Amino acid sequence: MRHLILAIALTCAPAWADEITPDLIADMPPVDILYLGELHDNPWHHETQAEVVSALAPSAMVFEMVTPEVAEGVTGDLLTDKAALRTALDWDNSGWPSFDMYYPIFAASAGAKVYGAQVPRADVRAAIMGEDIAKGFGDGAAQFGLLDDLPMEEQQARESKQFEAHCNALPESMLPGMVLGQRLRDATLAREITRAHMETGGPVIVITGNGHARLDWGAPRLVSADLSQRSIAQLEHQPDESVPYDFFVVTQAAEREDPCNAFKKN
């Protein structure tokens, strides 16, 4: 059984279904941008993404896991050659989970133009260290929100999320920089999503972590309101509070080592 618990909730009017399926999404009103969120190391999340991409045949795909420069070299022929694509993406040195999980999504993308939105590690590190992220981002920094301070309540909430995500082990002085790094990733995603739709006419499917698919803080907030969007998150536990997505699904949890062990060893 692929999913232990599967439930989709529409944030404005709760509705339930057994699982996210291509037919279910196809029955929804079409949108310009569809976010398929994930927990990066969960194989069931990637299986669902591949099924949806294959069924919907979008005009463009935006992957958080690939830089814009590398994505430029991804051709249709490359998408059908697993070994060659893995080498072209330098996946084994990328830090992302197993390519075996991600490749079916790339294969299902054949026929779509592939865009990348990964921010180079050096740029994220610079943001975390408090350097000028707008300068590194280049043109469009204002358009995608990088010149604006966040409202205090949101800034504090984001810092709290970063603290929790890093096992309550980060010095408080690092938290504003961690938020900047996340904002840089969101802005890069929004920029590439916008470019993908402009160049292809859409629809565009976005493969990204759940955090970047948030309607309140993530990339969707930075994309023009002229484009219709839908955000679907894939979670492993039933949330205790409302979630910032149009829909969510609760799936079987992936087997993983406690991520906090890395902090305990130091």
NUDRENBA-359733 format. One record per atom (N, C-alpha, C): z, x, y; residue in one letter; atom name. Coordinates in Angstrom, 2 decimals, decimal comma. Example, Ala and Ser with C-alpha at 12.3 -4.5 7.8 and 13.67 -1.06 7.14 Angstrom:
! residues 2
zz;xx;yy;residuo;atomo
7,80;13,19;-5,69;a;N
7,80;12,30;-4,50;a;CA
7,80;13,20;-3,30;a;C
7,08;12,85;-2,25;s;N
7,14;13,67;-1,06;s;CA
7,87;12,90;0,03;s;C
This chain:
! residues 266
zz;xx;yy;residuo;atomo
0,00;0,86;-1,20;m;N
0,00;0,00;0,00;m;CA
0,00;0,88;1,23;m;C
-1,00;0,71;2,11;r;N
-1,15;1,65;3,20;r;CA
-0,06;1,48;4,25;r;C
0,30;0,26;4,58;h;N
1,29;0,03;5,61;h;CA
2,48;-0,72;5,04;h;C
3,68;-0,28;5,39;l;N
4,88;-0,98;4,95;l;CA
5,18;-2,15;5,87;l;C
5,10;-1,91;7,15;i;N
5,37;-2,95;8,15;i;CA
4,23;-2,92;9,14;i;C
3,56;-4,02;9,32;l;N
2,44;-4,06;10,23;l;CA
2,55;-5,30;11,10;l;C
2,64;-5,09;12,40;a;N
2,75;-6,24;13,29;a;CA
2,10;-5,89;14,61;a;C
1,29;-6,77;15,10;i;N
0,65;-6,58;16,39;i;CA
1,28;-7,55;17,37;i;C
1,69;-7,06;18,53;a;N
2,31;-7,93;19,52;a;CA
1,54;-7,85;20,82;a;C
1,08;-8,96;21,30;l;N
0,46;-9,04;22,61;l;CA
1,57;-9,12;23,63;l;C
1,59;-8,20;24,58;t;N
2,75;-8,07;25,45;t;CA
3,00;-9,32;26,28;t;C
1,95;-10,02;26,70;c;N
2,16;-11,18;27,56;c;CA
2,38;-12,45;26,74;c;C
1,94;-12,50;25,50;a;N
2,10;-13,68;24,65;a;CA
2,14;-13,21;23,21;a;C
3,32;-12,99;22,63;p;N
3,41;-12,39;21,30;p;CA
2,55;-13,09;20,26;p;C
1,84;-12,29;19,48;a;N
1,03;-12,78;18,37;a;CA
1,14;-11,77;17,25;a;C
1,04;-12,24;16,02;w;N
1,29;-11,36;14,89;w;CA
0,13;-11,39;13,92;w;C
-0,11;-10,24;13,29;a;N
-1,13;-10,15;12,26;a;CA
-0,67;-9,12;11,24;a;C
-1,31;-9,09;10,10;d;N
-0,89;-8,18;9,04;d;CA
-1,17;-6,72;9,37;d;C
-2,28;-6,46;10,04;e;N
-2,64;-5,09;10,36;e;CA
-3,75;-5,07;11,39;e;C
-3,95;-3,91;11,98;i;N
-5,10;-3,72;12,87;i;CA
-6,31;-3,51;11,99;i;C
-7,30;-4,35;12,15;t;N
-8,53;-4,22;11,38;t;CA
-9,71;-4,25;12,33;t;C
-10,84;-3,70;11,92;p;N
-12,03;-3,79;12,77;p;CA
-12,40;-5,22;13,12;p;C
-12,25;-6,14;12,16;d;N
-12,59;-7,54;12,43;d;CA
-11,67;-8,14;13,49;d;C
-10,39;-7,80;13,42;l;N
-9,45;-8,31;14,41;l;CA
-9,83;-7,84;15,80;l;C
-10,13;-6,56;15,94;i;N
-10,48;-6,02;17,26;i;CA
-11,83;-6,57;17,71;i;C
-12,76;-6,73;16,78;a;N
-14,08;-7,25;17,14;a;CA
-13,98;-8,68;17,64;a;C
-12,97;-9,42;17,18;d;N
-12,80;-10,80;17,62;d;CA
-12,17;-10,90;19,00;d;C
-11,61;-9,81;19,51;m;N
-11,04;-9,82;20,85;m;CA
-12,16;-9,75;21,89;m;C
-11,90;-10,21;23,10;p;N
-12,91;-10,07;24,16;p;CA
-13,28;-8,59;24,34;p;C
-14,55;-8,28;24,53;p;N
-14,94;-6,87;24,68;p;CA
-14,35;-6,26;25,95;p;C
-14,11;-4,96;25,88;v;N
-13,60;-4,23;27,05;v;CA
-14,42;-2,96;27,23;v;C
-14,34;-2,39;28,42;d;N
-15,04;-1,13;28,70;d;CA
-14,38;0,05;28,00;d;C
-13,04;0,03;27,98;i;N
-12,28;1,16;27,44;i;CA
-11,27;0,64;26,43;i;C
-11,29;1,21;25,23;l;N
-10,33;0,86;24,18;l;CA
-9,55;2,11;23,80;l;C
-8,24;2,07;23,99;y;N
-7,36;3,18;23,61;y;CA
-6,81;2,90;22,22;y;C
-6,99;3,84;21,31;l;N
-6,41;3,77;19,98;l;CA
-5,34;4,85;19,89;l;C
-4,11;4,46;20,17;g;N
-3,01;5,42;20,18;g;CA
-2,64;5,87;18,78;g;C
-1,80;6,90;18,73;e;N
-1,44;7,50;17,44;e;CA
-0,17;8,30;17,58;e;C
0,48;8,54;16,46;l;N
1,38;9,67;16,29;l;CA
0,53;10,73;15,58;l;C
0,44;11,89;16,16;h;N
-0,59;12,86;15,77;h;CA
-0,57;13,23;14,29;h;C
0,61;13,24;13,68;d;N
0,69;13,71;12,29;d;CA
0,74;12,58;11,27;d;C
0,43;11,36;11,70;n;N
0,49;10,22;10,78;n;CA
-0,90;9,92;10,23;n;C
-1,15;10,13;8,94;p;N
-2,49;9,94;8,38;p;CA
-2,97;8,50;8,42;p;C
-2,04;7,55;8,35;w;N
-2,45;6,14;8,38;w;CA
-3,00;5,75;9,75;w;C
-2,48;6,36;10,79;h;N
-2,99;6,09;12,12;h;CA
-4,44;6,54;12,24;h;C
-4,73;7,70;11,70;h;N
-6,10;8,21;11,79;h;CA
-7,05;7,42;10,90;h;C
-6,54;6,94;9,78;e;N
-7,38;6,12;8,90;e;CA
-7,81;4,85;9,63;e;C
-6,87;4,22;10,32;t;N
-7,19;3,01;11,07;t;CA
-8,16;3,31;12,20;t;C
-7,93;4,40;12,92;q;N
-8,84;4,77;14,01;q;CA
-10,27;4,94;13,50;q;C
-10,42;5,64;12,39;a;N
-11,76;5,87;11,85;a;CA
-12,44;4,56;11,48;a;C
-11,69;3,64;10,88;e;N
-12,25;2,35;10,50;e;CA
-12,72;1,56;11,72;e;C
-11,91;1,57;12,77;v;N
-12,26;0,82;13,97;v;CA
-13,47;1,43;14,67;v;C
-13,49;2,76;14,78;v;N
-14,62;3,44;15,42;v;CA
-15,91;3,15;14,66;v;C
-15,86;3,23;13,35;s;N
-17,05;2,99;12,54;s;CA
-17,57;1,58;12,74;s;C
-16,68;0,61;12,82;a;N
-17,08;-0,78;12,94;a;CA
-17,61;-1,12;14,33;a;C
-17,02;-0,54;15,36;l;N
-17,37;-0,91;16,73;l;CA
-18,53;-0,10;17,30;l;C
-18,80;1,08;16,75;a;N
-19,93;1,92;17,18;a;CA
-19,99;2,04;18,71;a;C
-19,00;2,68;19,31;p;N
-18,99;2,80;20,78;p;CA
-20,09;3,73;21,28;p;C
-20,35;3,65;22,57;s;N
-21,32;4,55;23,19;s;CA
-20,73;5,93;23,42;s;C
-19,42;6,00;23,62;a;N
-18,77;7,27;23,91;a;CA
-17,39;7,31;23,27;a;C
-16,98;8,52;22,92;m;N
-15,65;8,79;22,37;m;CA
-14,98;9,85;23,24;m;C
-13,72;9,64;23,56;v;N
-12,95;10,65;24,28;v;CA
-11,78;11,06;23,39;v;C
-11,72;12,35;23,08;f;N
-10,67;12,90;22,23;f;CA
-9,70;13,74;23,06;f;C
-8,42;13,42;22,96;e;N
-7,39;14,25;23,61;e;CA
-7,37;15,65;23,02;e;C
-7,86;15,83;21,79;m;N
-7,68;17,06;21,04;m;CA
-8,75;18,12;21,30;m;C
-9,71;17,83;22,16;v;N
-10,85;18,72;22,37;v;CA
-11,00;18,97;23,87;v;C
-11,24;20,19;24,27;t;N
-11,45;20,46;25,69;t;CA
-12,81;19,94;26,12;t;C
-12,98;19,63;27,42;p;N
-14,28;19,17;27,90;p;CA
-15,40;20,17;27,60;p;C
-15,10;21,45;27,72;e;N
-16,13;22,47;27,50;e;CA
-16,58;22,49;26,05;e;C
-15,64;22,42;25,12;v;N
-16,00;22,43;23,70;v;CA
-16,74;21,16;23,33;v;C
-16,33;20,03;23,89;a;N
-16,98;18,75;23,58;a;CA
-18,45;18,75;23,96;a;C
-18,81;19,50;24,97;e;N
-20,21;19,56;25,39;e;CA
-21,12;20,04;24,27;e;C
-20,58;20,84;23,36;g;N
-21,39;21,39;22,28;g;CA
-21,37;20,57;21,00;g;C
-20,69;19,43;21,01;v;N
-20,60;18,60;19,81;v;CA
-21,82;17,69;19,74;v;C
-22,68;17,95;18,79;t;N
-23,90;17,17;18,60;t;CA
-23,74;16,21;17,42;t;C
-24,70;15,29;17,30;g;N
-24,69;14,37;16,18;g;CA
-24,75;15,08;14,85;g;C
-25,56;16,13;14,76;d;N
-25,65;16,90;13,51;d;CA
-24,32;17,55;13,18;d;C
-23,63;18,04;14,19;l;N
-22,35;18,71;13,96;l;CA
-21,31;17,73;13,45;l;C
-21,37;16,50;13,92;l;N
-20,39;15,50;13,49;l;CA
-20,50;15,17;12,00;l;C
-21,65;15,44;11,42;t;N
-21,84;15,14;9,99;t;CA
-21,56;16,34;9,10;t;C
-21,15;17,46;9,69;d;N
-20,89;18,69;8,93;d;CA
-19,44;19,09;9,17;d;C
-18,58;18,74;8,24;k;N
-17,15;18,94;8,44;k;CA
-16,79;20,40;8,68;k;C
-17,31;21,28;7,87;a;N
-16,95;22,70;7,99;a;CA
-17,44;23,28;9,31;a;C
-18,68;22,95;9,66;a;N
-19,25;23,48;10,90;a;CA
-18,51;22,94;12,12;a;C
-18,15;21,66;12,08;l;N
-17,42;21,07;13,21;l;CA
-16,04;21,69;13,34;l;C
-15,39;21,89;12,23;r;N
-14,06;22,51;12,26;r;CA
-14,12;23,89;12,91;r;C
-15,16;24,64;12,57;t;N
-15,32;25,97;13,17;t;CA
-15,66;25,86;14,65;t;C
-16,56;24,96;15,00;a;N
-16,98;24,81;16,40;a;CA
-15,81;24,41;17,29;a;C
-14,92;23,60;16,76;l;N
-13,76;23,15;17,52;l;CA
-12,61;24,16;17,49;l;C
-12,77;25,21;16,66;d;N
-11,69;26,19;16,46;d;CA
-10,39;25,48;16,12;d;C
-10,52;24,47;15,25;w;N
-9,39;23,58;14,98;w;CA
-8,20;24,31;14,39;w;C
-8,45;25,29;13,55;d;N
-7,34;25,96;12,87;d;CA
-6,44;26,72;13,83;d;C
-6,93;27,00;15,02;n;N
-6,13;27,70;16,03;n;CA
-5,71;26,78;17,17;n;C
-5,94;25,49;16,99;s;N
-5,71;24,55;18,08;s;CA
-4,28;24,05;18,19;s;C
-3,53;24,11;17,08;g;N
-2,18;23,58;17,08;g;CA
-2,10;22,11;16,71;g;C
-3,25;21,46;16,49;w;N
-3,24;20,06;16,08;w;CA
-3,03;19,96;14,58;w;C
-2,58;18,79;14,09;p;N
-2,39;18,62;12,64;p;CA
-3,70;18,76;11,88;p;C
-3,60;18,64;10,56;s;N
-4,70;18,90;9,64;s;CA
-6,02;18,25;10,07;s;C
-7,08;19,03;10,02;f;N
-8,40;18,52;10,35;f;CA
-8,84;17,47;9,33;f;C
-8,30;17,53;8,12;d;N
-8,64;16,53;7,11;d;CA
-8,29;15,13;7,60;d;C
-7,24;14,99;8,39;m;N
-6,87;13,69;8,93;m;CA
-7,80;13,25;10,05;m;C
-8,22;14,19;10,86;y;N
-9,01;13,85;12,05;y;CA
-10,51;13,75;11,77;y;C
-11,00;14,46;10,78;y;N
-12,45;14,50;10,59;y;CA
-13,08;13,12;10,38;y;C
-12,46;12,21;9,61;p;N
-13,09;10,89;9,46;p;CA
-13,34;10,18;10,79;p;C
-12,50;10,43;11,78;i;N
-12,72;9,82;13,10;i;CA
-13,96;10,43;13,75;i;C
-14,07;11,76;13,68;f;N
-15,26;12,42;14,22;f;CA
-16,52;11,94;13,50;f;C
-16,44;11,86;12,17;a;N
-17,61;11,43;11,40;a;CA
-18,02;10,01;11,79;a;C
-17,03;9,14;12,01;a;N
-17,32;7,76;12,41;a;CA
-17,90;7,69;13,81;a;C
-17,75;8,77;14,58;s;N
-18,24;8,79;15,96;s;CA
-19,73;9,09;16,07;s;C
-20,37;9,40;14,95;a;N
-21,80;9,72;14,97;a;CA
-22,56;8,59;15,64;a;C
-23,39;8,95;16,62;g;N
-24,11;7,96;17,41;g;CA
-23,51;7,79;18,79;g;C
-22,29;8,23;18,97;a;N
-21,62;8,19;20,27;a;CA
-21,63;9,58;20,89;a;C
-21,58;9,63;22,20;k;N
-21,42;10,91;22,88;k;CA
-19,94;11,27;22,90;k;C
-19,64;12,51;22,55;v;N
-18,25;12,95;22,44;v;CA
-17,81;13,67;23,72;v;C
-16,66;13,28;24,22;y;N
-16,06;13,91;25,39;y;CA
-14,67;14,43;25,00;y;C
-14,25;15,49;25,66;g;N
-12,94;16,07;25,39;g;CA
-12,06;16,01;26,62;g;C
-10,75;15,87;26,40;a;N
-9,81;15,78;27,51;a;CA
-8,58;16,64;27,31;a;C
-8,66;17,63;26,41;q;N
-7,52;18,50;26,22;q;CA
-7,37;19,45;27,40;q;C
-6,15;19,62;27,84;v;N
-5,85;20,54;28,93;v;CA
-5,49;21,89;28,32;v;C
-6,12;22,97;28,75;p;N
-5,78;24,29;28,21;p;CA
-4,28;24,59;28,34;p;C
-3,76;25,28;27,35;r;N
-2,33;25,56;27,33;r;CA
-1,88;26,29;28,59;r;C
-2,71;27,18;29,08;a;N
-2,34;27,94;30,28;a;CA
-2,15;27,01;31,48;a;C
-2,99;25,98;31,58;d;N
-2,87;25,04;32,69;d;CA
-1,61;24,19;32,56;d;C
-1,29;23,78;31,32;v;N
-0,06;23,02;31,10;v;CA
1,15;23,88;31,42;v;C
1,08;25,13;30,98;r;N
2,20;26,05;31,25;r;CA
2,38;26,24;32,75;r;C
1,28;26,34;33,47;a;N
1,37;26,49;34,93;a;CA
2,02;25,27;35,57;a;C
1,65;24,08;35,06;a;N
2,25;22,86;35,59;a;CA
3,74;22,84;35,32;a;C
4,13;23,21;34,11;i;N
5,55;23,21;33,75;i;CA
6,34;24,18;34,62;i;C
5,69;25,28;34,99;m;N
6,35;26,29;35,82;m;CA
6,32;25,92;37,30;m;C
5,74;24,74;37,61;g;N
5,77;24,26;38,99;g;CA
4,63;24,74;39,85;g;C
3,60;25,31;39,25;e;N
2,46;25,74;40,04;e;CA
1,62;24,54;40,47;e;C
0,66;24,77;41,36;d;N
-0,13;23,69;41,95;d;CA
-1,09;23,12;40,91;d;C
-0,74;21,97;40,30;i;N
-1,60;21,42;39,27;i;CA
-2,88;20,83;39,86;i;C
-2,82;20,38;41,09;a;N
-4,02;19,83;41,72;a;CA
-5,08;20,91;41,88;a;C
-4,66;22,12;42,20;k;N
-5,61;23,23;42,34;k;CA
-6,29;23,52;41,02;k;C
-5,52;23,54;39,96;g;N
-6,09;23,80;38,65;g;CA
-6,98;22,67;38,17;g;C
-6,65;21,45;38,55;f;N
-7,42;20,28;38,13;f;CA
-8,79;20,26;38,81;f;C
-8,82;20,65;40,08;g;N
-10,08;20,67;40,81;g;CA
-10,37;19,35;41,50;g;C
-11,64;19,08;41,76;d;N
-12,04;17,87;42,47;d;CA
-11,52;16,63;41,75;d;C
-11,07;15,67;42,52;g;N
-10,59;14,44;41,95;g;CA
-9,09;14,38;41,78;g;C
-8,37;15,40;42,23;a;N
-6,92;15,41;42,06;a;CA
-6,27;14,21;42,74;a;C
-6,76;13,86;43,91;a;N
-6,21;12,70;44,62;a;CA
-6,59;11,40;43,90;a;C
-7,83;11,31;43,47;q;N
-8,31;10,10;42,79;q;CA
-7,49;9,79;41,55;q;C
-7,05;10,83;40,86;f;N
-6,32;10,62;39,61;f;CA
-4,82;10,88;39,75;f;C
-4,31;10,74;40,98;g;N
-2,89;10,63;41,21;g;CA
-2,09;11,90;41,25;g;C
-2,74;13,06;41,25;l;N
-1,98;14,30;41,16;l;CA
-1,41;14,78;42,50;l;C
-1,78;14,13;43,58;l;N
-1,25;14,52;44,88;l;CA
-0,06;13,66;45,30;l;C
0,25;12,67;44,50;d;N
1,32;11,73;44,86;d;CA
2,60;12,03;44,09;d;C
3,72;11,91;44,79;d;N
5,01;11,96;44,10;d;CA
5,23;10,63;43,39;d;C
5,90;10,68;42,27;l;N
6,23;9,45;41,56;l;CA
7,40;8,75;42,23;l;C
7,47;7,42;42,14;p;N
8,69;6,75;42,59;p;CA
9,90;7,33;41,86;p;C
11,02;7,41;42,54;m;N
12,19;8,08;41,99;m;CA
12,61;7,50;40,65;m;C
12,59;6,17;40,53;e;N
13,02;5,55;39,28;e;CA
12,10;5,96;38,13;e;C
10,80;6,00;38,39;e;N
9,85;6,40;37,35;e;CA
10,02;7,87;37,00;e;C
10,21;8,71;38,03;q;N
10,40;10,14;37,78;q;CA
11,61;10,36;36,88;q;C
12,69;9,69;37,17;q;N
13,91;9,84;36,38;q;CA
13,71;9,33;34,95;q;C
13,00;8,22;34,83;a;N
12,76;7,67;33,49;a;CA
11,89;8,61;32,67;a;C
10,90;9,19;33,31;r;N
10,02;10,13;32,60;r;CA
10,78;11,39;32,19;r;C
11,62;11,88;33,08;e;N
12,40;13,06;32,73;e;CA
13,33;12,76;31,56;e;C
13,90;11,57;31,54;s;N
14,77;11,18;30,43;s;CA
13,99;11,13;29,12;s;C
12,76;10,61;29,16;k;N
11,92;10,57;27,97;k;CA
11,60;11,98;27,48;k;C
11,31;12,89;28,40;q;N
11,03;14,27;28,01;q;CA
12,25;14,92;27,38;q;C
13,41;14,63;27,93;f;N
14,65;15,19;27,39;f;CA
14,87;14,71;25,95;f;C
14,68;13,40;25,73;e;N
14,84;12,84;24,40;e;CA
13,79;13,39;23,44;e;C
12,55;13,50;23,92;a;N
11,46;13,98;23,05;a;CA
11,67;15,41;22,61;a;C
12,42;16,17;23,38;h;N
12,70;17,57;23,04;h;CA
14,14;17,73;22,57;h;C
14,63;16,69;21,87;c;N
15,90;16,75;21,14;c;CA
17,10;17,03;22,04;c;C
16,99;16,59;23,30;n;N
18,09;16,78;24,27;n;CA
18,47;18,24;24,39;n;C
17,48;19,12;24,23;a;N
17,77;20,55;24,19;a;CA
17,19;21,32;25,38;a;C
16,42;20,66;26,24;l;N
15,81;21,37;27,36;l;CA
16,78;21,47;28,54;l;C
16,74;22,58;29,26;p;N
17,51;22,64;30,51;p;CA
16,97;21,60;31,50;p;C
17,86;20,97;32,24;e;N
17,43;19,95;33,19;e;CA
16,43;20,48;34,20;e;C
16,50;21,77;34,49;s;N
15,59;22,35;35,47;s;CA
14,14;22,34;35,01;s;C
13,94;22,22;33,69;m;N
12,58;22,22;33,15;m;CA
11,94;20,83;33,16;m;C
12,73;19,80;33,29;l;N
12,23;18,44;33,10;l;CA
11,17;18,02;34,12;l;C
11,33;18,33;35,42;p;N
10,27;17,96;36,36;p;CA
8,93;18,61;36,00;p;C
8,97;19,85;35,54;g;N
7,74;20,52;35,13;g;CA
7,12;19,89;33,90;g;C
7,95;19,46;32,96;m;N
7,43;18,79;31,77;m;CA
6,73;17,49;32,15;m;C
7,27;16,79;33,12;v;N
6,63;15,56;33,60;v;CA
5,29;15,89;34,26;v;C
5,25;16,96;35,03;l;N
3,99;17,37;35,65;l;CA
2,94;17,69;34,60;l;C
3,35;18,36;33,53;g;N
2,41;18,66;32,46;g;CA
1,83;17,40;31,84;g;C
2,69;16,40;31,65;q;N
2,23;15,12;31,09;q;CA
1,28;14,42;32,06;q;C
1,60;14,48;33,34;r;N
0,73;13,85;34,34;r;CA
-0,63;14,54;34,39;r;C
-0,65;15,84;34,21;l;N
-1,91;16,57;34,19;l;CA
-2,76;16,12;33,01;l;C
-2,14;15,93;31,85;r;N
-2,88;15,46;30,68;r;CA
-3,42;14,04;30,91;r;C
-2,59;13,18;31,50;d;N
-3,04;11,81;31,78;d;CA
-4,22;11,81;32,74;d;C
-4,13;12,63;33,78;a;N
-5,20;12,68;34,77;a;CA
-6,49;13,20;34,16;a;C
-6,38;14,20;33,29;t;N
-7,57;14,75;32,65;t;CA
-8,21;13,71;31,74;t;C
-7,41;12,99;31,00;l;N
-7,93;11,90;30,18;l;CA
-8,65;10,87;31,03;l;C
-8,01;10,44;32,12;a;N
-8,61;9,42;32,98;a;CA
-9,93;9,91;33,57;a;C
-9,97;11,16;33,97;r;N
-11,20;11,71;34,52;r;CA
-12,32;11,70;33,50;r;C
-12,04;12,13;32,29;e;N
-13,08;12,20;31,26;e;CA
-13,48;10,80;30,77;e;C
-12,54;9,87;30,73;i;N
-12,86;8,49;30,39;i;CA
-13,81;7,91;31,43;i;C
-13,49;8,16;32,69;t;N
-14,34;7,67;33,78;t;CA
-15,73;8,26;33,69;t;C
-15,80;9,54;33,42;r;N
-17,10;10,21;33,29;r;CA
-17,87;9,68;32,09;r;C
-17,17;9,47;30,98;a;N
-17,83;8,96;29,78;a;CA
-18,45;7,59;30,04;a;C
-17,73;6,74;30,72;h;N
-18,27;5,40;30,98;h;CA
-19,42;5,46;31,98;h;C
-19,29;6,30;32,98;m;N
-20,34;6,42;33,98;m;CA
-21,64;6,93;33,36;m;C
-21,53;7,88;32,45;e;N
-22,72;8,51;31,86;e;CA
-23,34;7,70;30,73;e;C
-22,54;6,90;30,04;t;N
-23,06;6,18;28,87;t;CA
-23,10;4,66;29,06;t;C
-22,35;4,15;30,01;g;N
-22,28;2,71;30,19;g;CA
-21,25;2,03;29,32;g;C
-20,63;2,79;28,40;g;N
-19,59;2,26;27,53;g;CA
-20,16;1,35;26,44;g;C
-19,32;0,81;25,61;p;N
-17,86;0,96;25,64;p;CA
-17,41;2,35;25,20;p;C
-16,20;2,71;25,63;v;N
-15,61;4,01;25,34;v;CA
-14,36;3,78;24,50;v;C
-14,23;4,53;23,41;i;N
-13,00;4,53;22,63;i;CA
-12,28;5,85;22,87;i;C
-10,97;5,76;23,09;v;N
-10,15;6,93;23,40;v;CA
-9,18;7,17;22,25;v;C
-9,20;8,39;21,71;i;N
-8,28;8,80;20,65;i;CA
-7,22;9,69;21,29;i;C
-5,99;9,19;21,33;t;N
-4,96;9,91;22,06;t;CA
-3,58;9,52;21,54;t;C
-2,60;10,29;21,93;g;N
-1,23;9,97;21,59;g;CA
-0,77;8,70;22,29;g;C
0,20;8,03;21,69;n;N
0,69;6,78;22,27;n;CA
1,16;6,93;23,71;n;C
1,77;8,06;24,02;g;N
2,28;8,25;25,37;g;CA
1,21;8,19;26,43;g;C
0,04;8,74;26,14;h;N
-1,05;8,73;27,10;h;CA
-1,74;7,38;27,18;h;C
-1,52;6,52;26,18;a;N
-2,14;5,19;26,17;a;CA
-1,26;4,14;26,85;a;C
-0,11;4,54;27,37;r;N
0,77;3,60;28,06;r;CA
0,07;2,98;29,26;r;C
0,21;1,68;29,41;l;N
-0,41;0,99;30,55;l;CA
0,33;1,27;31,85;l;C
1,62;1,59;31,77;d;N
2,40;1,77;32,99;d;CA
2,36;3,19;33,52;d;C
2,44;4,21;32,61;w;N
2,51;5,60;33,04;w;CA
1,29;6,41;32,68;w;C
0,54;5,98;31,70;g;N
-0,48;6,84;31,10;g;CA
-1,83;6,80;31,78;g;C
-2,84;7,24;31,03;a;N
-4,19;7,31;31,57;a;CA
-4,72;5,97;32,05;a;C
-4,43;4,83;31,38;p;N
-4,99;3,57;31,87;p;CA
-4,66;3,26;33,32;p;C
-3,48;3,68;33,77;r;N
-3,10;3,41;35,16;r;CA
-3,98;4,16;36,15;r;C
-4,58;5,25;35,71;l;N
-5,36;6,10;36,61;l;CA
-6,85;5,79;36,59;l;C
-7,27;4,93;35,69;v;N
-8,68;4,54;35,59;v;CA
-8,93;3,37;36,53;v;C
-10,11;3,34;37,12;s;N
-10,46;2,30;38,09;s;CA
-10,23;0,90;37,53;s;C
-9,68;0,05;38,36;a;N
-9,45;-1,35;37,97;a;CA
-10,76;-2,09;37,75;a;C
-11,88;-1,50;38,16;d;N
-13,18;-2,13;37,93;d;CA
-13,57;-2,10;36,45;d;C
-12,91;-1,23;35,67;l;N
-13,20;-1,13;34,25;l;CA
-12,13;-1,88;33,46;l;C
-12,56;-2,70;32,53;s;N
-11,60;-3,43;31,68;s;CA
-11,09;-2,50;30,59;s;C
-9,80;-2,63;30,27;q;N
-9,17;-1,73;29,32;q;CA
-8,27;-2,50;28,36;q;C
-8,12;-1,94;27,17;r;N
-7,16;-2,48;26,20;r;CA
-6,50;-1,30;25,50;r;C
-5,19;-1,36;25,39;s;N
-4,43;-0,26;24,81;s;CA
-3,70;-0,72;23,56;s;C
-3,92;-0,02;22,45;i;N
-3,26;-0,32;21,18;i;CA
-2,47;0,91;20,75;i;C
-1,17;0,73;20,55;a;N
-0,32;1,82;20,09;a;CA
-0,03;1,66;18,60;a;C
0,14;2,78;17,92;q;N
0,55;2,77;16,51;q;CA
1,92;3,45;16,42;q;C
2,90;2,69;16,01;l;N
4,29;3,15;15,96;l;CA
4,76;3,21;14,52;l;C
5,92;3,81;14,32;e;N
6,52;3,87;12,99;e;CA
7,79;3,05;12,87;e;C
8,28;2,54;13,98;h;N
9,51;1,75;13,96;h;CA
9,35;0,57;14,91;h;C
9,92;-0,54;14,54;q;N
9,88;-1,71;15,40;q;CA
10,65;-1,39;16,69;q;C
10,03;-1,55;17,84;p;N
10,72;-1,22;19,09;p;CA
11,83;-2,20;19,40;p;C
12,85;-1,72;20,10;d;N
13,98;-2,56;20,48;d;CA
13,75;-3,29;21,79;d;C
12,70;-2,90;22,49;e;N
12,42;-3,49;23,80;e;CA
10,91;-3,67;23,93;e;C
10,51;-4,31;25,01;s;N
9,09;-4,51;25,23;s;CA
8,39;-3,16;25,35;s;C
7,14;-3,12;24,94;v;N
6,39;-1,87;24,95;v;CA
5,22;-1,97;25,91;v;C
4,83;-0,84;26,53;p;N
3,80;-0,86;27,58;p;CA
2,37;-0,75;27,03;p;C
2,03;-1,64;26,13;y;N
0,69;-1,67;25,55;y;CA
0,24;-3,13;25,46;y;C
-1,05;-3,32;25,29;d;N
-1,53;-4,68;25,05;d;CA
-1,14;-5,14;23,65;d;C
-1,22;-4,21;22,70;f;N
-0,87;-4,49;21,32;f;CA
-0,15;-3,28;20,74;f;C
0,67;-3,53;19,73;f;N
1,19;-2,41;18,96;f;CA
1,19;-2,78;17,50;f;C
1,17;-1,76;16,65;v;N
1,26;-1,94;15,21;v;CA
2,33;-1,00;14,69;v;C
3,14;-1,48;13,76;v;N
4,19;-0,66;13,14;v;CA
3,71;-0,30;11,74;v;C
3,61;0,97;11,47;t;N
3,03;1,44;10,22;t;CA
4,05;2,22;9,39;t;C
3,62;2,57;8,21;q;N
4,41;3,47;7,37;q;CA
4,62;4,79;8,12;q;C
5,80;5,37;7,96;a;N
6,10;6,63;8,63;a;CA
5,53;7,80;7,84;a;C
5,09;8,81;8,56;a;N
4,62;10,04;7,93;a;CA
5,81;10,86;7,46;a;C
5,61;11,63;6,41;e;N
6,64;12,56;5,96;e;CA
6,58;13,80;6,84;e;C
7,70;14,16;7,40;r;N
7,72;15,33;8,29;r;CA
9,13;15,92;8,31;r;C
9,17;17,20;8,61;e;N
10,46;17,86;8,82;e;CA
11,04;17,36;10,13;e;C
12,33;17,33;10,21;d;N
13,00;16,94;11,46;d;CA
12,53;17,86;12,58;d;C
11,85;17,31;13,61;p;N
11,32;18,17;14,67;p;CA
12,42;18,89;15,45;p;C
13,63;18,39;15,37;c;N
14,73;19,03;16,10;c;CA
15,23;20,29;15,41;c;C
14,77;20,52;14,18;n;N
15,19;21,74;13,48;n;CA
14,79;22,99;14,24;n;C
13,66;22,92;14,91;a;N
13,19;24,10;15,65;a;CA
14,18;24,47;16,74;a;C
14,82;23,46;17,35;f;N
15,81;23,75;18,39;f;CA
17,13;24,21;17,79;f;C
17,45;23,68;16,60;k;N
18,69;24,06;15,94;k;CA
18,68;25,51;15,49;k;C
17,46;26,03;15,18;k;N
17,35;27,40;14,69;k;CA
17,47;28,41;15,80;k;C
17,29;27,96;17,04;n;N
17,31;28,90;18,16;n;CA
18,71;29,02;18,74;n;C
